[in-house]
Amino acid sequence: MAFRLAHELSHILFGSVEQNRVYAFSIGATKSSERIAHEQAMHIIAKYVFQDTPVEYRNYINFMESLGLPSYFEDMAREAVMQA
């Protein structure tokens, strides 16, 4: 639920209204605007979860599991967690 809310917030904050005229949320969507929203959602959440955690103690696998993210999000999740 947190990921989906952050995803939709990312569309509002960083997306273009014209890009997403038809609403169809899917975690597996391949449109570039969806991928960008996925990445931004992870960055938003990771910033709040890990901002006070030293990098050596950050675990992106646990982060993915807690958000219910599929394994193909691994690269995006690793980057978001390590840059938080």
Buried (B, 14 or more C-beta within 10 A) or exposed (E): EBBEEBBBBBBEEBBEEEEBEEEEEEBEBEEEBBEBBBBBBBBBBBEEBBEEEEEEEBEBEEBBEEBEBEEEBEEBBBBBBEEB
